[in-house]
Amino acid sequence: MKKGCAYGSHRVLEPAGTLPQPAWKIDNTMEIYDNEVLINVRTLNVDSASFTQIEKQAETEVAAGFKGSHGSPEFWAAVDDRIAGIIMETVASRGKQHNPVTGSGGMLIGAVAAIGPAVKDKKGLNVGDRIATLVSLSLTPLKIEKIVKVHRDKDQVDVEAQAILFESGIFAKLPDDMPETLALAVLDVAGAPAQTAKLVKPGDVVFIIGGGGKSGLLCTYEARKRAGVTGKVIVMGHSERSCERARELGLADAVFAADATKPLESMDRFMEASGGEKADITINCVNIPKTELTSIMCTKDTGTIYFFSMATSFTAAALAAEGIGADTLMIIGNGYTKGHAQIALNTLRECPKLREMFEKLFC
């Protein structure tokens, strides 16, 4: 059996000398190296920014040639087929689900099929274990035989596929007290509530942009828990529908709808909701670009912005802050922090209303 690099560099095809995540193409043959784990994949959870882009592309392409009603079941079936086609094309050309437009991936669930001898005693895994990978699909060797079903409402696709987990790759064993699709939805964004738990202190004013979505709702719970009764949690959603979810959760001091790509309008709405006080902590969970200025303008000097969104341009964020003289700490949305999987899953266990909401959305 061939020996591999702990970080997966042995899988890189182009460009030479880099690692699997930034690589354009990796080797997705499913014969494992001595330090790899082979997974029989059941479901891919494509990250929100990537899935939104793929869905919009599919709708545009299908609409251009569709002769029937664009709102008909046949139209949406064609969109689903095209979404599947785009994902298959990406994986075929790159060896991984690494969206060439957004640069992001997602994660997967499946069952362990084989374990290389060099990691058998290190990973704590057995063949047959059900796991979720906690590393991005943008670095995961993946071979898809068939896309069985597209779930546009969940950003998920059921597949017949196999994938490789590297020696350095992290994972979570799927819990027995919740459905797989529910655990997958939560673990996909586990970094967001865990980072919120680390950043928010008692008494903080917390602003959550995109607070009616999956990561935003989890962050709202953690923000309320950590800020306490002396803090404020203010949620902005992109639509009344997303705001209604945040209101139903009942944990925010204020919830309003605004377009996060319009910073002046958004700041005015936020300042009204906060009583004229800027945020100590801003959590950006949106899945569209050009929301950096809203995050910056609503945050105090010396405040902190956590850009969880993979649609963030960090060049735009840095230059925008400089341009308006904002002295804020801006944190890249690292999806990993110690204990993030357990924190995210416990959020659902601790908050029955949030779990009920997620079960309706993702099960």
N, C-alpha and C positions, 0 to 999 in steps of 0.2 A: 504494500500500500504506500502511495506517495506521501511525502511529508509536506505539510503546508505551513504558511506563515500565520501566526495568531490573528493578524489583522486582515487576512484574506488577500494579500497582495498577489499571491500565486494565481488568483482568478482573473487578474486584470489583463485584458487583451489590448486595449488602447485608451489613452496613451500609456506607453511603458513607463514604469517608475513611480506610478501613483497608487492610491488605495482605491478600493471598490466604490466608495461613495462618489468622489469627484470624477471617476473614470467614465468615459463615454460608453465603453462596452466591456462586459465581463463574460467569462466562460460560465455557461449555465449547463454544462454536462452534469448529470446527476450521479456520477461515480465519485464517492466521497474520498477526500484526503484523510490522513490519520487523525486530524484535529477538527473534523467537521461533524455536524449532526444533520442527517437527512430527515426532512419533514414531508409527510403526505398532507398537502394543503387542502383545506375545505373552503375557507372564505378569505378573501382579501378585503381589508378595510382601507380604501384609498383615502388619503388625507383630503380634507375638505377643499382646500384651495385647488388641488389637482383635479378632484372629481368635478368641481364646479366648472373648471376650464374644459375638461373633456366633454361634459354634458352640453355646454354652450356650443362647442365645436360640432358635436354630433347633431344638435338641433339645427344649426345653420346649414350643415351639409345635407341633411335629410330634407329640410324645407326647400332647398334649391331645386330639388327634382321630384318632390312629392306632389301628386296630382289631386289627392283628396283633401279633406278638411285637416288643417294643421292641428286641431285639437282632438282629433278622433283617436280611438284606441289603436287603430292601424298605424297612425302617425307615431304614437309613443312606442309602439312595438318596434317600429323601424328605428327610432332613436335608440332604444335599448340595444338593438342589433349593432348599430354603429358604435355605441359606447364600447360594447364588447370587442368590436373590430379594432378600435383605436388602441385599447389595452393590449390586445394580441399583437398588433403591429409594433408597439413600443417594446414589448418583451422579446419579440422575435429579433428586433434590430439591436437591442442593447443588452439582452440577457438578464434584464431586471425591469421592474415597473418603476422607471425613473422618468417622470414626465419631462419632456424636453422643453416645455414652455415655462412651467412653474419651478422646475428643478426639485420637486418634492415627490414623495412616494406614498407612504402609508405603513401598514403592518398586516400580519396574517395570523390565523389560527389553524391548527392542524394537529396531527399526531406524529410522534417520533417514530421513524421507520428504521433508522440505523444510527449507531454512534461510533465514531472513530475511536480506536484504542487509546490514543493519546489524551482524550478528554473524558473517557468513560467514568473515571473516578473524580473528575473535577466538576462536572456539570450537575451532578445529582439527578440525572435523568435515567429513565428506563424506556426501552422500546414499548410503544403503546401509550405513553404519557400524552395527555392533551395539553398543549401549550399555546400561548400567544407570544410571538416574538415582539420584543420591545426595542428593536432596531428598525430603521427605515427600510422599506422596500426599495429605496433608491440605492441601496448597497447589497441587497440580498439576491444571490443567484436564484433564478426562478424559471421554471419551464412549465408552461400551461398546455395541457392537452385539449381542454375544452372549458369554455365559460358556460356554466349551467344556467345561471340566472343573474340578471342585473337588478339590484335594489336601489333605484334612484333616490328613494326617500331615506335611505340609510348610508349612502356613499359606499355600499358594499357590493361585491360580486361573489357568487358561489362558483367554485371552480373544481375541476379535476386537474391537479397540478402537484409538482414537487418543488421544494426549496431547500436551500442550504443555510445553516446557521454556523457562523465562524466561531472559533475558540473564544474570541473576545466578545461575541454577541451575547446580549442579555435577553432574558425571557421571563415569563411568569407561567406557572402551572395554573390551568383554568380552575376556578373555584367550583365547588360542588353545590353552592347555595344560590347560584343564579344561572340562567341560560347562557349558552356560549355566545350568542349574538349580542346579548346585553354586556357581558364581560368584554367582548371585543370592542364594542363602541366606547366603553369607558377607558379601557387600557390604551386605546389609540390616542387619547388626549391626556394621559395620566400625568404628564409633566406640568400641565396648566394648573390644576388644583394643588398639586404638591408644591410648585413654586409659589403660588399664592399663599399657601400655609407658611412658607418660610419668610415671605416678604412683609406680610401685613402684621401690624402691631396694634395693641389695644388703643383705641381713640383715633385711629387713622381714618381719613376720608379716602375711600376707594372708588375708583371709576372703572367700570367694566364695559368695554366697547364690544358689541356683539354678544351681549349678556343673555340673549334668548336662545342661543345655539347650544350645542352639546358641551363644548368646553366652557362656554360662558356661564351656563347654569351650575356646573360643578364649581367654578371659581366663585360664583355668588355665594354658594353655601360656605366655602372655606373662608371667604372674606368676612361674612357675617360672624362666623364662629370666632375668628381671630380679632376682628376689630371691636367686637363686643358692643354693649349698649352705649358706650361713650363714642363710638365711631359712627361713620356714615357709609352706606353702600349704595351707590347710584349706578343704575344700569341703563345703557342705551342699546336699543335694538334697531335693525334696519327696516322693520315693518311692524304694523300693529299686531300681526300674528305672533311674531317672536316676542314682542313686548308682553303679550297676554300670557305666554308661558312663564316669563319672569315674574309677572304679577301673581300668577297662580301659585308660584312657589312661596310667595309671601315673605321673602327674606330681605328685600331691598327697601331702602327708605324712599327711593323715588325711581320710577321707570319711565322712559320717554323714547319716542321714535324719532330718528333723525338720520340724515345721510352723512356717514362718516367721511366721505370724500369732500365734504363742504365744511372746512374747519371753522370759519367764522360763525356760521349758523349753528354748528354743533356746540361750539364753546358758549354761545349765548344761551342755548337750551340747558347746557350743563350748569352754568353759573346760576341760572334761575332755580334749578333743582337743588343745588347745593347750598343755597342761601348766600351766594357770593364768594364761596371759598373754593380754591382750586384743590386738586387731588394730591394727597401724599403719595398714593400708589395708583397707577393706571395700568390695567391689564387689557391688552388688545387681542381679541379673539376672532376678528373678522376673517373672511376668506376671500376678500377682494383687495386689489392694490389701491394706493393713493390715500391711505388713512393715517399716514404718519403724522402730518401736521395737527390733525385733531387731537391725537394722543399727546403731543408736545404742548399744545396751547392750553390744554385743560389741566396740566400738571404743574405743581409749584416748582419754583427754582429750588434745587437740592432735593426735589422729589424723584421718584423712580418710575420708569416705564418698563413693563415687561411685554415685549413684542412676541407673543406666542404664535401669531399668524405667520404662516409660510408665504403669504402674499406680500410681506413687508420688504421694502427696499431699504436696506441699511445705509446705502449711499444717500438716498432721499432723506432718511431720518437724520443722519448726521449733518447734512447740509442745511436742512430746514431748521434744526435747533440752532445752528450757528447763525443762520440768517435772521432769526428773530431774537437772538441773544438769550436763549433759554439754557440755563445751567442745570440740566437734568441728567440723571444716571439712566442710561438706556441699556437694557439687558436683551441680548439675543435669545430668542425662544428655544433654548436647549430643552428638548423633550425629555431629558433624563435628569433626575436628581435622586439622591439616595432615598429609598423607600417609596418612590412615586407610585408604584403599582398598588401597594398596600393602602396608601393614603387614598388613592382614587376609588378603589373598591370599597373601602370603609366609609367613604362619603355616602354611597348608596345605602350601606347597611345602617348608617346613623340617621338618615333622613328618609323616612318612608314615603313622603310626598314626592321627593325627587326620584326615588326608585320607581314609584308608580308611573311618573311622567316618562321616564326612560323606557320602561316596559312597553308603554303605548307607542313610543316612537321607534323602538329598535327590535322588538320581539314579534 
